[in-house]
Amino acid sequence: MDFTRFDLEAEKLGCNILKDEAMRRHTTFKIGGPADRFLQVENTAQLKSLLEILKEEKIPFFIGGNGSNLLVSDKGIRGAVLLLSGDFKAIRKIGNCEICAGAGVSLASLCAFARDNGLSGMEFAWGIPGTVGGAAYMNAGAYGGEMVQVVTKVRHVNTDGEAGEYAGESLKFGYRKSAYTNSNKIITDIYIKLEKADKAEISAKMDELMAKRKDKQPYDMPSAGSVFKRPEGAFAAALIEECGLKGLTVGGAQVSEKHSGFIINTGTATCEDILNLIEIIKDKVKTQKGIMLECEVKMIGEE
């Protein structure tokens, strides 16, 4: 893969390019080999220009966020990883109850902004270690709340650099999916509508949910959050625990002893360790419970 022209053009655009950047630095699992190119994208114009170059040079790419639902291959990623930064991290209030957030905004920043403006509805996301773009992409949710409940419109560009937007039913939100899932469209901005409420009450709710997370989840260990989607009529964590898999270890990967729905990196886990442990869990649960668990974590990189 020849990056000569890409590097030159990206530098002209003012991008800071990192070569052979270890992806373990950019995932909450703290796992992942080197990406051929890793660069921050500051605005939509820059993104469109980069997409054009990538297409012309036939270089594959991946749009990165906080790496919170991601498992990157030990061999790394061939191509370019684009991290939305700059303008994509802007948040602004529209009218009384609406917020526009760039796709690169962290959910923590969005939740804090909503709280500080006396707007309720995002409390469920407090503590989810992802970006707004990633949350809209997969309809992230927790504690009875989901992005579908607050998102009104999403703007995007496709891989040809053409701008567009989805609103209402066209967003096609479902359980951990949306119209953007596995599409060629890159989310740039998200509009959410919330409700006016007392700041102290919002803050108290956020504190309550964070306390629950820290009490029940391995919040202090590298992980990608819940590994499996919730099977119909059951809970993945309960099934895993009932199969006697809590604490099961493969290399540096372990089924969390605090919450069986999480796999943690105890310090030396590789992507291969995680994948092998996932397969063992799926096999045991299928054999003992007759249910095939579906992985929620996205796997990318060279196999």
ABEGO torsion letter per residue (X at the ends): XBAAAAAAAAAAAGBBBBBGBBAAAABAAGBEBBBABBBBBABAAAAAAAAAAAAAAGBBBBBBBAGAABBBBAAEBBEBBBBBBEAAABBBBBEAABBBBBAABBAAAAAAAAAAAGBBGAAAABGBBBBAAAAAAAGBBBGGBBAAAABABBBBBBAAGBBBBBBEAAAGBBBGBBAABGBABBBABBBBBBBBBBAAAAAAAAAAAAAAAAAABBAABBBAEBABBBBBGBBAAAAAAAAGABGBBBEABBBBAABAABBBBAGABBAAAAAAAAAAAAAAAAAAAGBBBBBABBBBEBX
